Amino acid sequence: MTTYSAPGKINIFFEVGSLLPDGYHDVASVYQAVDLREQVSVQVADHWSVAVEGNISDSHLSDVPTDENNLVVKAAKVVANLAELPNVHPVHFKISKSVPVAGGMGGGSADAAAAVMAVNDYWCTGISDDDLLQGAAALGADVPFAMMGGTAFGWGRGDQLKAIDNVQKLNWVLVTCDHGLSTPAVYKRLDELRAARGEDATAMPALGEPKELFAALVTGDVLQIAKLIHNDLQEAAIDLIPSLQNTLDAGLAAGALAGMVSGSGPTIAFLASSVEQAHSIAASLASSGFNALATWGPSAGAKAESN
C-alpha cells in the first residue's frame, strides 16, 4: 500500500474577470494550502474501487462517489496515459477526508493530487514532477495547486500558477456548512448580478496581480492582509445562501480581523491575529452552533505518508 496526503485550500484573494467563449472565466487568485489534509492510499485490486472515511459529516461523506466517477480514478488514468502504460492494472483507493465536500476548499482536487502522486509512486513510472503537474491540470484548476501547496498566485482559469515564497504563517478559522454550493451556479449568479448592474460579463476590466497583498504575506502583516483579502464570488454565494452573511457577522463579532467566503463557498474563512485568538474565535462560534475549526497555512503540498 502507498499513501499520500494533499491539502485543502482557501482563496484569500479572488477576482473574476470576463466570461470567456468556452464558458470559463478569467480569474486572478491567491491560494493558500491549509493544514486540513486529505489522505489517499492505493493498493492492487481486481477492479477500480473507492472507499471513503473521514472526520467530516456523514452527509458530506455520502456525497463522495465510490465508483469510477471519483476523481481519484480519473487521476490514476491520467498517470497511466502519461506513462504510456497500455494495460494498467486497476487499484483500490482508500480516501480519508478532512476537507468539506463542495465547500469551496478543493477537497476533491486534493484527493486527485494525492492520487496522482500515490499511483505514480506505486507504479514506479518515473514521471517527473513537472510532467505530473501539467497532466494534473486536465483534472481541474485546483489539482496542480494541491500538488504544490504553500501559497500561490493563479491566473487564467486559475491553473496558471506562480509560487509566492517566504509567506509567514497565518491563523484561520473555517466555518463549514452541511450543504454545498455548485461552483458553476455561483459563477452564473455572479454574471446575473453583474448584468443587473449594467455590467457586461464578457467585457470586464483586465485583471492584475495584487502586489500589496503579496508583500503583506511575506512580512506577515496581518492587519494589512485583513484589509486586502477579497472575493468577487462572495456576493453571489451570499445571494444564493443569505445565511452566510450571518456567519460573517458572527465571526467578526467574535474577534476575527476579517472574514470572507472562500472560493465559491459556502465555507467561510476568518483571519485571526494569533493561534490563541483562532482557537478562541472557533470556540465562540462553536458555542453558537456553527461548525467552526481553527487551522493554519501555508501547508505543504502533496507528500508521501508512512503507512
Secondary structure as UniProt FT lines:
FT   STRAND          2..19
FT   TURN            21..22
FT   STRAND          25..44
FT   STRAND          49..54
FT   HELIX           58..62
FT   TURN            68..69
FT   HELIX           71..82
FT   TURN            83..84
FT   TURN            86..87
FT   STRAND          91..97
FT   TURN            101..102
FT   HELIX           107..122
FT   TURN            123..124
FT   HELIX           129..136
FT   HELIX           137..139
FT   HELIX           142..148
FT   STRAND          151..156
FT   TURN            157..159
FT   STRAND          160..163
FT   STRAND          170..176
FT   HELIX           183..196
FT   TURN            197..198
FT   TURN            201..202
FT   HELIX           211..219
FT   HELIX           222..228
FT   STRAND          230..231
FT   TURN            232..233
FT   HELIX           234..240
FT   HELIX           243..253
FT   TURN            254..255
FT   STRAND          258..261
FT   TURN            263..264
FT   STRAND          268..272
FT   HELIX           275..287
FT   TURN            288..289
FT   STRAND          291..297
FT   STRAND          303..305
//
